[in-house]
Amino acid sequence: MKNNIKTILLLIIFTVLLIVTGYFAQQIHHGIVIFIFVFLLGIGLLTKMHSIEVMYLCKSCGREFKISLLQDLLSLHNVNKKYLKCPHCHQRNWHKEV
């Protein structure tokens, strides 16, 4: 629950930052470049935070494991599961966040 509150707060801050950046980006020359930079930086930081804090539970062997930033960014996912290959039993499955 604590991680969910932290994530929601960070998403709200990111959204407000994007709105403010978008407003000011309209008023300056090449503002879209600044907006895109802020957007990509925010997505990168949120994904990095997620990949550090979250572990996944393998359906097949029951062991917990972490994933890299690249796996976190590119893997198929839904609300609380990701389609990953377990590093222990090497089974691909929808693994639940722990």
N, C-alpha and C positions, 0 to 999 in steps of 0.2 A: 504494500500500500504506500509506503514511504517513497519508493522509487516512482510509483505512478504519479504522485503529487509533484515530485521534482520534475518529471518529464512534462507534465501538463504546464507547470510554471515556465519551464524553458521554451515550450512551444508557444505560449502566449507572448513571452518576451520576443521571440523570434518573429512572430506575426506582427507585433507592434513595430519592431525595427524595420521590417519589410514595408509596412505601410508608410512610415515616416520617410524611409529612403526613397520609396516610389514617388511620394509627394515632392520631395526636393529634387529628385532626378529629372522631373519634368521641367524644372526651372533653370537647369544648367546645361551647358553644352556637353555632349557625350555623357549625360547622366545615366543612360541605359547601361553603360559599361560599369558604373559604380553599383547600380542596382544588381546586375548580374553577379558581380564580384561578391557583394554582401549575401546574396542568395546562396551561391555555391559555398562560400565560407561557412554560413550557418548550417547548411545541410551536412557539410563535412564534419563540423564540430558535433552536431547532434548524433550523427552516425557513429563517430568515434566514441562518444560517451556511451552510446548504447552497446557497442561491441565490447567495451571494457567492463560494463556493469552487469551484463546479462549472460547467463549460462543456459545451455539447452540440455534437456533430458532425452536420451535415446530411447525410443520405443522398443527396440529389439533387445539391447543388453542392459538397459536401466542405468547406464553411467552418465554422469554429467560432463559436459565439455564446453569450451569457449570457441569462438570463431574469430577470424581476422576481420579487419575493417573492410577489406575487399569482398570477402564472403558476405558480410553483413549488407553491404551496398548492392551486391549483384544477385543474391539468392532470391528465389521466389518466396513470398511470405503472405500471411494474412494477419489477423489481429494479434495473436500470441504464438504463432507457429512459423517455422521456416522449413523449407525443403532443403535438407542438408545431408551430407555423407558423414556418418559417425566416424571419428578418427580411431575408435577402438575396435568396433566390429565391422566397419566399412560398409554398413547398410545405408542405402539412401531411403529417407523417409521424412514425413512431416514431424519434426521434433519440437516439443513444447518448451517455451521459456520457463526457466525456474527462477 
